[in-house]
């Protein structure tokens, strides 16, 4: 038999700043002048994204040149996501006499951890030199922990948060012949 192991690590980080002035002008065109009442209004979106993913797999496989073949393995992965973003209209809070921390119009944050665990096995048998049958089974568990918070100024400055944990367990079978 042959034992193989695979490990991977992924780390991605992005900071972004984008002009949102056209978006706020469009809102005013749809719902009435609010932001555009301020001369020289400008708006921007700032976002920070951080994603880290780790995974590992172990697999044991029988020799390929025999009538009865098999494999067994285990897999694990974890994804961590952290996103913070906001829309900002500098000076608008003072102009409109509204309480807007850091000139924010909208702020949101999301953290998520997704873990996957699985074990699997498969057997194959050559019934004749030209006919093979195989069966397999994979059992898995997903655990997704998600937290989302946001605040909209001046309408909902106290913010709103929602938490969720979703766990899913299942097994998948496999049968084939060729």
N, C-alpha and C positions, 0 to 999 in steps of 0.2 A: 504494500500500500504506500501511498505517497501523502505526506502531510504538508499542507501549505497554509501560510498565514498572510493576511493582508491587513495593513494598518494605514489609515489616512487621516490627515489633519488639514483643515481648510480654515483660514482666518481672513475675513474680508471686512474692511472698514471703509466707509465713504462719508465725506462731509460735503454737503452740497448747498449752494446758495443760488437761488433763481429769482428773476424778476417776476412779480405777480401783479404788477400794475394793471395790465390789460384784463386780468381776471376780475379785479375789483371794479374796474370801469364797466365790464360786462354785467356784473351784479347790479350796479346802479342802473344800467340801461333796462334790466329786467324788472327791478323792484322799486325804482325811484331813486333820485339823487340822495345819497347819504355820504359816501366817501368823497365823491367828486365835488361836494360843497367846499372842500378844503382846496385852496389854490395849491398847485404844484404837488398834489398828492402822489405818493409813490408807495409801493408795497413790495415785499419780498418774502420768499419762503426759505427757511433754513431747515436743513435736515441732517441728522446723524444716523447712520446705519452701521450696525456691527453684527456680523454673522460669524459664528464659530461652529464648525462641524467636525466631529471625530467619529471614526468608524473602525471596526475591527471584525475580521472574519477568520475562522479556522475551518479547514476542510480536510477530511481524510477520504481518499479515493483509492479503491482497489486497482490492481493492475488491469489494463485495458484488453489484454490478449487472452482472456479466459472466458469460458462460457457463462459463468455467473459473475456479475459485476455489481458493485455497490458504492455508495458515497454517503457521507454523513457530515454535517457541519453545524456551526453556530454563528450567528451574526448579531452585532450590536452597533447601534449608531445613536448619536446625540447631536441635536441641532439646538444652538442657543441663538436667539434673535433679540436684538435690542434696537428699537427705532424711536427716535424722538424727532418731532418736527413741529413747525409752527409757521403761521402767517403773521407778518408784522407790518404795521402801517405807522412809520415813524411820525411822531407829533400829533397823531389823530386823537389820542385820548385827551390831550390838553386842549386841542381845538374844539372837541365835542363836549368837553367838561365831563369826561367819563373816566372811571378808574380802570386803567389798562396796564397791568404790570409789564414792563419792558416793551411797551407799545404793541403788545400782542393782540391779535384779532382771534386767533385760534391756536391752541397748543394741544398736541396729542403725544401719547407715549404708548408703546407696545412692547411687552416682554413676552417671550414664548420659549418654552423648552419642550422639544419633541424627542422622545426616546423610543427606539424600536429594538425589540429583542426577538430573535427567532432561532428555532432549531429545525433542522430538516434532514431527511434521509430518503434515499432512492435505491431501489434494486432493479437490476435488469438481468434477463436470462435469455439465452439463445435457444429457443425451442427446437429449431432446425438451423442449419447453416445460413438460411436465408430468411428466417422469421424470428423476430425478437419481441419480447413482452417486457414491460417495465411498470412499476408502481412506485409512488412516492408520497410523502406527507410532509407538510410544512406547518408548524405551529408558530404563531406570532402574537406579540402584544405591542400595542402602541399606547404611549402615555403622553398626552398633549396637555401642557399646562400653559394657559394663555391669560394674560392680564392686559387690559386696554383701559386707558384713562384719557379723557379729553375735557377741555374747557373752551367755551366760546364767549368772547367778550363783546358787548356788555350783558348779553342775554343769559348766560349760564356761567358766571365767573367762579362759582363754587366747584364746578367740574362734575364729572360723572365717571365712575369706574365700574368696570365689569370684569369679573374673574370667572374662569372656567377651567375645569379639569376633565378631560375626556379620555377614558381608558377603553381600549378595544382589544379583545382577545378573540382569536379565531384559528381555525385549522383549515388548510386547503389540501385536498387530495389530488393525485395525478395518476392517470392510467394511460398507457399508450401501447400500441403494437405497430410493428412495421415489418 
